[in-house]
Amino acid sequence: MRILAISGSLRQDSFNTRLLRALPPLAPEGMEIELFDGLGEVPLYNQDLDVEDPPEPVRRLRTAIAEADGLIIASPEYNGSIPGVLKNAIDWASRPMAKSALLAKCVVTMVATPGRALGRNALSDLGRVLHDCHAFVISGPWVHLNDAGAKMEDTEAEDGGTTTVLTDPMTRRIVDIQLNSLQQAVKDEAGRHAVVPLLPFIQPRT
């Protein structure tokens, strides 16, 4: 099972990107998690560019989402909501509606924040936006990693690079619940239920 992980932050040392890097060792057996790199290259959504041959970064984003069995999206909270770069990527991925890469896709949402009071609005808005794109969002308990700097550690990976380890036991437990729920939702094709309201519009009339 191939899961695509997308960080809503472009910052090099983003807490949300580090959170996603910590997930592969915690994934259930049979699940592979791949981190998407390239969100910052996606242009601002412009319907004039949304043609049969869209910009290459858009094609790459749509293909990566479409070919994944499920998604994990980790987002910071900016001014009480999700960052513009993430909303922009979702706007591109959700079109054209009838062939949207997000259509019926099972998604886990997460938030990592250095503070204690931020994150709930981002989780709520991200879930609502994905619901409107007819994706299936796994319900809580959500991974809401506050005081993130104290709950993660960067270590050297086997390949010489850098990886991240979640040190907070409760967060690790919720990650386990969410990833196992995502795996089961994909196996059960739970995303089909998210598409039901859209079917009258995308199915040919007989």
Summary of the structure (lengths in Angstrom):
residues: 206
radius of gyration: 16.8
end to end distance: 35.6
largest distance: 59.1
contacts: 630
relative contact order: 0.17
helix: 41%
strand: 19%
